[in-house]
């Protein structure tokens, strides 16, 4: 393996680990699990409707992990499941008023911090970073799966 390529891979992996560590610190500070941060992000920062299956696919988390997170949020009264009319058993996750208040008070600061951190970035550099990561991930996925 080329030494420079190996160093670049190591730097990319180290930066991703550091980013994950920052989210872990934020989760601990907020009193929630790392996985919950991902779910809260989807529920608080978009107006889209998500089922548990949607969250599994979008967040790349196992079905059992999402089920456990959502079950815990239901027990706390922060979310509820609502059947989608015209479907056999599709249910979307809805924030309760208590959940929205809790999320805005205790979790939303994380997503606002993300926004602040990105505000100073050069938009072209951001686009380049996104493009490069997408290409790298797609190529790596192809290498791992043989597709």
C-alpha positions as CSV (number, residue, x, y, z in Angstrom):
1,X,0.0,0.0,0.0
2,X,1.2,3.5,-0.9
3,X,2.4,5.3,2.3
4,X,0.7,8.6,1.4
5,X,-2.6,6.9,0.7
6,X,-2.4,5.0,4.0
7,X,-1.7,8.2,5.9
8,X,-4.7,9.9,4.2
9,X,-7.0,6.9,5.1
10,X,-5.7,7.1,8.7
11,X,-6.4,10.9,8.8
12,X,-9.9,10.5,7.4
13,X,-10.7,7.6,9.9
14,X,-9.2,9.6,12.8
15,X,-11.3,12.7,12.0
16,X,-14.5,10.6,11.7
17,X,-13.7,9.1,15.1
18,X,-13.1,12.5,16.5
19,X,-16.4,13.8,15.1
20,X,-18.2,10.7,16.6
21,X,-16.5,11.5,20.0
22,X,-17.8,15.0,19.9
23,X,-21.3,13.8,19.4
24,X,-20.8,11.3,22.3
25,X,-19.7,14.2,24.5
26,X,-22.8,16.2,23.5
27,X,-25.1,13.1,24.1
28,X,-23.6,12.6,27.6
29,X,-24.0,16.4,28.3
30,X,-27.7,16.1,27.2
31,X,-28.4,13.0,29.2
32,X,-29.2,10.8,26.1
33,X,-27.6,8.0,24.2
34,X,-25.5,8.5,21.1
35,X,-28.2,6.8,19.0
36,X,-30.9,9.0,20.5
37,X,-29.0,12.1,19.2
38,X,-29.5,10.8,15.7
39,X,-33.2,10.2,16.2
40,X,-33.8,13.6,17.9
41,X,-32.0,15.2,14.9
42,X,-34.5,13.7,12.5
43,X,-37.5,14.5,14.7
44,X,-36.5,18.1,15.7
45,X,-34.9,19.5,12.6
46,X,-37.2,18.4,9.8
47,X,-40.9,18.5,9.1
48,X,-40.9,15.1,7.4
49,X,-42.6,12.0,8.8
50,X,-40.5,9.0,9.7
51,X,-41.3,5.4,10.5
52,X,-38.9,3.3,12.5
53,X,-37.9,1.6,9.2
54,X,-37.2,5.0,7.6
55,X,-34.9,5.9,10.6
56,X,-33.1,2.6,10.2
57,X,-32.3,3.3,6.6
58,X,-31.5,7.0,7.0
59,X,-29.3,6.6,10.2
60,X,-27.7,3.3,9.3
61,X,-28.7,1.9,12.7
62,X,-30.0,-1.6,13.3
63,X,-33.7,-2.2,13.6
64,X,-33.4,-3.3,17.2
65,X,-31.5,-0.1,18.1
66,X,-34.1,2.1,16.6
67,X,-36.9,0.0,18.2
68,X,-35.2,0.3,21.6
69,X,-34.7,4.1,21.2
70,X,-38.3,4.7,20.1
71,X,-39.7,2.4,22.8
72,X,-37.8,4.4,25.4
73,X,-39.0,7.7,24.0
74,X,-42.6,6.4,24.1
75,X,-42.2,5.3,27.7
76,X,-41.0,8.8,28.6
77,X,-44.0,10.3,26.8
78,X,-41.8,12.1,24.3
79,X,-43.1,10.4,21.1
80,X,-46.1,8.3,20.0
81,X,-46.7,6.2,16.9
82,X,-49.5,7.1,14.6
83,X,-51.0,4.7,12.0
84,X,-50.8,6.0,8.4
85,X,-54.3,5.7,6.9
86,X,-54.4,3.5,3.8
87,X,-51.4,1.4,4.8
88,X,-51.4,-2.0,6.4
89,X,-49.2,-1.4,9.4
90,X,-47.1,1.7,8.7
91,X,-46.8,4.0,11.7
92,X,-45.0,7.3,11.8
93,X,-43.3,8.7,14.8
94,X,-44.7,11.9,16.2
95,X,-43.3,14.2,18.9
96,X,-45.7,14.8,21.8
97,X,-45.8,18.4,23.1
98,X,-43.8,17.2,26.1
99,X,-41.2,15.6,23.7
100,X,-40.9,18.8,21.6
101,X,-40.4,20.9,24.8
102,X,-37.8,18.4,26.1
103,X,-36.0,18.3,22.8
104,X,-35.9,22.0,22.3
105,X,-34.7,22.6,25.9
106,X,-32.2,19.7,26.2
107,X,-31.2,18.5,22.7
108,X,-31.6,21.3,20.2
109,X,-28.4,23.1,21.3
110,X,-26.5,20.3,19.6
111,X,-28.0,21.0,16.2
112,X,-27.6,24.8,16.7
113,X,-23.9,24.2,17.5
114,X,-23.6,22.2,14.2
115,X,-25.2,25.2,12.4
116,X,-22.8,27.7,14.0
117,X,-19.8,25.5,13.2
118,X,-20.8,25.3,9.6
119,X,-21.5,29.0,9.2
120,X,-17.8,29.9,9.0
121,X,-17.0,27.3,6.4
122,X,-16.3,28.1,2.8
123,X,-19.4,26.8,0.9
124,X,-17.1,25.5,-1.9
125,X,-15.0,23.6,0.5
126,X,-18.1,22.1,2.1
127,X,-19.4,20.9,-1.3
128,X,-16.0,19.4,-2.1
129,X,-15.9,17.6,1.2
130,X,-19.4,16.2,0.7
131,X,-18.6,15.1,-2.8
132,X,-15.3,13.5,-1.8
133,X,-16.9,11.6,1.1
134,X,-19.7,10.4,-1.1
135,X,-17.3,9.1,-3.7
136,X,-15.1,7.5,-1.1
137,X,-18.0,5.8,0.7
138,X,-19.5,4.5,-2.5
139,X,-16.2,3.1,-3.7
140,X,-15.4,1.6,-0.3
141,X,-18.9,0.1,-0.3
142,X,-18.3,-1.4,-3.7
143,X,-14.9,-2.8,-2.6
144,X,-16.5,-4.4,0.5
145,X,-19.5,-5.8,-1.2
146,X,-18.1,-6.6,-4.6
147,X,-20.8,-4.6,-6.3
